[in-house]
Amino acid sequence: MIQSMTGFGKSLLQLPSKKITIEIKSLNSKSLDLNARIPGQYREKELLLRNIIAKSLVRGKVDFSLYVEVTGEETTSSINPIVVKKYMEQLRQIANIDDDELLKMAIRMPDTMKSEREEIEETEFIEIEKTLQQALTEINSFRTDEGNALEKDLMFRVSNIAQLLQDIIAMDPDRIEGVRERLRKGVADLQEKVDENRFEQELVYYIEKFDITEEKVRLENHLSYFLETINSPDSNGRKLGFISQEMGREINTIGSKSNYAPMQQLVVQMKDELEKIKEQLLNVL
């Protein structure tokens, strides 16, 4: 079973005086790249929240957001009247504007609002942890669903490569016979008498250079190992990426050794399928 690195999760927590919203979204990345947006009063718990997310999501470019909406009468922010008055006095010296307009301008200036630091109660943070776990469960479910779609496509591509390999195996005897006939025709065109034993020895040596038996066996093994890894309990995109690289080496070697146009056409199709596999693997956890 594989998982995608793409996902989204959201969970809400309603407290007596505030509503807390947690959102997590992720995209593909080589490692865990976690960006957190948290209000100042929760910064002391940021490291713990990061560790919880990292343990659950493992890899990906992750955006974690914690939003707080005050729903009760209490608020931790208040107007700083001394600063506002000071701004109004300064503005009055440079502009002939009535006090209502001065107040509108002054209130938008820096430091006109002051916030009292609010200590997080332990019971509140326990509820936040539960809410975070709910969001993580949702994003992991999303990742699993995306992974199922990826798995179907990857297995389809691997099946195509396996079929193309069987087509290559089926035409290999014709290829070898074609090489043999071309060599015989070349010698006959020289109109020279040759030693048949020597010719057969050279012919065997030449044909062995184009033998792809080892590559066929190794590619079949890589295809089987790829499917075995997909069906394992853990999602391991890196491992699948390594296997796909090995598949590419064998396909390239078959192409360079084939020396036969119909076979080279099949190799091109195999390379096309493999490129699609590699593109999909970039998003596998």
C-alpha positions as CSV (number, residue, x, y, z in Angstrom):
1,M,0.0,0.0,0.0
2,I,1.4,3.4,-0.9
3,Q,0.4,6.9,0.2
4,S,0.6,10.2,-1.8
5,M,2.3,13.2,-0.3
6,T,-0.6,15.4,-1.4
7,G,-3.3,15.9,1.2
8,F,-5.5,18.2,3.2
9,G,-6.9,18.0,6.7
10,K,-9.0,20.4,8.8
11,S,-10.5,20.3,12.2
12,L,-12.4,22.7,14.5
13,L,-12.4,23.2,18.3
14,Q,-15.1,25.2,20.0
15,L,-14.1,26.5,23.4
16,P,-16.3,28.8,25.7
17,S,-14.6,32.0,24.5
18,K,-12.9,31.1,21.3
19,K,-13.0,28.9,18.2
20,I,-9.7,27.3,17.1
21,T,-9.3,26.0,13.5
22,I,-6.4,23.7,12.5
23,E,-5.6,23.2,8.8
24,I,-2.9,21.0,7.4
25,K,-2.0,20.7,3.7
26,S,0.9,18.9,2.1
27,L,2.6,18.6,-1.3
28,N,5.5,16.4,-2.5
29,S,9.0,17.1,-1.3
30,K,12.2,15.1,-0.9
31,S,12.1,15.4,2.9
32,L,9.8,17.0,5.5
33,D,9.5,20.8,4.9
34,L,7.2,22.1,7.6
35,N,5.9,25.7,7.7
36,A,3.9,26.6,10.7
37,R,1.6,29.7,11.2
38,I,0.7,29.9,14.9
39,P,-0.6,32.9,17.0
40,G,2.0,34.3,19.5
41,Q,0.3,32.9,22.6
42,Y,0.8,29.3,21.3
43,R,4.5,29.7,20.3
44,E,5.7,28.0,23.4
45,K,4.0,24.8,22.2
46,E,5.2,25.0,18.6
47,L,8.0,22.5,18.9
48,L,5.7,19.9,20.4
49,L,3.1,20.5,17.7
50,R,5.8,20.2,15.0
51,N,7.0,16.9,16.5
52,I,3.4,15.5,16.4
53,I,3.0,16.5,12.8
54,A,6.5,15.2,11.7
55,K,5.8,11.8,13.3
56,S,2.5,11.4,11.5
57,L,3.3,12.8,8.0
58,V,7.0,11.8,7.7
59,R,7.7,13.6,4.3
60,G,6.3,16.4,2.2
61,K,6.1,20.2,2.0
62,V,3.6,20.7,4.8
63,D,1.7,24.0,5.7
64,F,0.3,23.9,9.2
65,S,-2.0,26.7,10.3
66,L,-3.7,27.4,13.7
67,Y,-6.3,30.1,13.6
68,V,-8.0,31.6,16.7
69,E,-11.3,33.4,16.5
70,V,-12.5,35.1,19.7
71,T,-16.3,34.3,20.2
72,G,-16.7,35.5,23.8
73,E,-16.7,38.9,25.4
74,E,-13.1,38.6,26.7
75,T,-10.2,39.8,24.5
76,T,-6.5,40.0,25.0
77,S,-6.1,43.1,22.9
78,S,-6.9,46.7,23.8
79,I,-6.3,50.2,22.5
80,N,-3.3,52.0,23.8
81,P,-4.8,55.5,24.4
82,I,-1.5,57.2,25.1
83,V,0.0,56.2,21.8
84,V,-3.1,57.1,19.9
85,K,-3.2,60.6,21.4
86,K,0.4,61.1,20.6
87,Y,-0.1,60.2,17.0
88,M,-3.1,62.5,16.8
89,E,-1.0,65.4,18.1
90,Q,1.7,64.8,15.6
91,L,-0.8,64.5,12.7
92,R,-2.6,67.8,13.8
93,Q,0.7,69.6,13.4
94,I,1.0,68.7,9.8
95,A,-2.6,68.5,8.6
96,N,-5.7,70.6,9.2
97,I,-8.1,67.7,9.7
98,D,-11.0,67.2,12.1
99,D,-10.5,64.9,15.1
100,D,-12.7,62.1,13.7
101,E,-10.4,61.8,10.6
102,L,-7.3,62.1,12.8
103,L,-8.5,59.3,15.0
104,K,-9.1,57.0,11.9
105,M,-5.6,57.7,10.7
106,A,-3.9,57.3,14.1
107,I,-5.6,54.0,15.0
108,R,-4.0,52.5,11.9
109,M,-0.5,53.4,13.1
110,P,1.9,50.9,14.7
111,D,1.6,50.0,18.4
112,T,-1.9,51.5,18.8
113,M,-3.1,48.1,20.0
114,K,-1.6,46.3,23.0
115,S,-2.0,42.6,23.7
116,E,-1.7,41.0,27.0
117,R,0.0,37.6,26.9
118,E,-2.4,34.8,27.6
119,E,-1.2,31.7,29.3
120,I,-2.4,28.5,27.8
121,E,-4.2,26.3,30.2
122,E,-3.2,22.6,30.1
123,T,-6.7,21.4,29.5
124,E,-7.0,23.7,26.5
125,F,-3.8,22.4,25.0
126,I,-4.9,18.8,25.5
127,E,-8.0,19.7,23.4
128,I,-5.8,21.4,20.8
129,E,-3.7,18.2,20.6
130,K,-6.9,16.1,20.0
131,T,-8.0,18.5,17.3
132,L,-4.6,18.3,15.7
133,Q,-4.8,14.5,15.7
134,Q,-8.2,14.7,14.0
135,A,-6.8,16.9,11.2
136,L,-3.8,14.5,10.8
137,T,-6.2,11.6,10.6
138,E,-8.1,13.4,7.8
139,I,-5.0,14.3,5.8
140,N,-3.7,10.8,6.1
141,S,-7.0,9.5,4.9
142,F,-6.7,11.9,1.9
143,R,-3.2,10.7,1.3
144,T,-4.3,7.1,1.3
145,D,-7.1,7.8,-1.2
146,E,-4.6,9.6,-3.5
147,G,-2.1,6.7,-3.0
148,N,-4.7,4.2,-4.2
149,A,-5.1,6.1,-7.4
150,L,-1.3,6.3,-7.8
151,E,-1.0,2.6,-7.2
152,K,-3.5,1.7,-9.9
153,D,-1.6,3.8,-12.4
154,L,1.8,2.5,-11.4
155,M,0.7,-1.1,-11.6
156,F,-0.8,-0.4,-15.1
157,R,2.5,1.1,-16.3
158,V,4.5,-1.8,-14.9
159,S,2.2,-4.3,-16.5
160,N,2.7,-2.5,-19.8
161,I,6.5,-2.7,-19.5
162,A,6.2,-6.4,-18.6
163,Q,4.1,-7.0,-21.7
164,L,6.6,-5.1,-23.9
165,L,9.4,-7.2,-22.4
166,Q,7.5,-10.4,-23.4
167,D,7.2,-9.0,-26.9
168,I,10.9,-8.4,-27.0
169,I,11.6,-12.0,-25.8
170,A,9.3,-13.3,-28.5
171,M,11.1,-11.5,-31.3
172,D,14.6,-12.1,-30.0
173,P,15.2,-15.3,-32.0
174,D,14.2,-13.5,-35.2
175,R,16.6,-10.7,-34.3
176,I,19.5,-13.1,-33.8
177,E,18.7,-14.9,-37.0
178,G,18.6,-11.6,-38.8
179,V,22.1,-10.7,-37.4
180,R,23.4,-14.1,-38.6
181,E,21.9,-13.7,-42.1
182,R,23.4,-10.2,-42.5
183,L,26.8,-11.4,-41.6
184,R,26.6,-14.4,-44.0
185,K,25.4,-12.1,-46.7
186,G,28.3,-9.7,-46.0
187,V,30.8,-12.5,-46.3
188,A,29.2,-13.8,-49.4
189,D,29.4,-10.4,-51.1
190,L,33.1,-10.4,-50.5
191,Q,33.3,-13.4,-52.9
192,E,36.1,-14.8,-50.8
193,K,36.4,-18.3,-49.6
194,V,36.4,-18.5,-45.8
195,D,37.0,-21.1,-43.1
196,E,33.6,-22.2,-42.0
197,N,34.8,-23.2,-38.5
198,R,36.5,-19.9,-38.0
199,F,33.5,-18.0,-39.4
200,E,31.2,-19.8,-36.9
201,Q,33.5,-18.9,-34.0
202,E,33.5,-15.3,-35.0
203,L,29.8,-15.4,-35.5
204,V,29.2,-16.8,-32.1
205,Y,31.4,-14.2,-30.5
206,Y,29.7,-11.4,-32.4
207,I,26.2,-12.6,-31.5
208,E,27.2,-12.9,-27.8
209,K,27.9,-9.2,-27.8
210,F,24.3,-8.6,-28.6
211,D,22.9,-11.2,-26.2
212,I,20.3,-9.6,-23.8
213,T,19.5,-12.7,-21.7
214,E,20.9,-11.2,-18.5
215,E,19.2,-7.9,-19.0
216,K,15.8,-9.6,-19.6
217,V,16.2,-11.7,-16.4
218,R,17.2,-8.7,-14.3
219,L,14.4,-6.5,-15.7
220,E,11.9,-9.2,-14.9
221,N,13.3,-9.3,-11.3
222,H,13.1,-5.6,-11.0
223,L,9.4,-5.5,-12.2
224,S,8.5,-8.3,-9.6
225,Y,10.4,-6.4,-6.8
226,F,8.6,-3.2,-7.7
227,L,5.2,-4.8,-7.4
228,E,6.2,-6.6,-4.2
229,T,7.3,-3.2,-2.7
230,I,4.0,-1.5,-3.7
231,N,2.1,-4.3,-2.0
232,S,4.1,-4.1,1.2
233,P,2.4,-2.6,4.3
234,D,4.6,0.6,4.3
235,S,4.7,3.3,1.7
236,N,8.3,3.7,0.5
237,G,8.6,6.1,-2.5
238,R,12.3,6.3,-2.2
239,K,12.7,2.6,-2.5
240,L,10.4,2.5,-5.5
241,G,12.5,5.3,-7.0
242,F,15.7,3.2,-6.7
243,I,14.0,0.2,-8.3
244,S,12.8,2.3,-11.2
245,Q,16.4,3.6,-11.8
246,E,17.6,0.0,-12.0
247,M,14.7,-0.8,-14.4
248,G,15.9,2.1,-16.5
249,R,19.5,0.8,-16.7
250,E,18.3,-2.6,-18.0
251,I,15.9,-1.1,-20.6
252,N,18.7,1.2,-21.8
253,T,21.1,-1.7,-22.1
254,I,18.5,-3.7,-24.1
255,G,18.1,-0.8,-26.4
256,S,21.8,-0.4,-27.0
257,K,22.3,-4.1,-27.7
258,S,19.3,-4.7,-29.8
259,N,20.6,-3.5,-33.1
260,Y,17.2,-4.3,-34.5
261,A,14.6,-1.7,-35.4
262,P,11.4,-3.5,-34.3
263,M,13.0,-4.2,-30.9
264,Q,14.2,-0.6,-30.5
265,Q,10.7,0.6,-31.1
266,L,9.5,-1.5,-28.2
267,V,12.3,-0.2,-26.0
268,V,11.2,3.4,-26.8
269,Q,7.7,2.5,-25.6
270,M,9.2,0.9,-22.4
271,K,11.1,4.1,-21.7
272,D,8.0,6.2,-22.2
273,E,6.1,4.1,-19.6
274,L,9.1,4.2,-17.2
275,E,9.2,8.1,-17.4
276,K,5.5,8.2,-16.5
277,I,6.3,5.9,-13.5
278,K,9.1,8.2,-12.4
279,E,6.8,11.2,-12.6
280,Q,4.2,9.6,-10.4
281,L,6.8,8.4,-7.9
282,L,7.8,12.0,-7.1
283,N,4.5,12.2,-5.2
284,V,4.7,8.9,-3.4
285,L,5.5,9.0,0.4
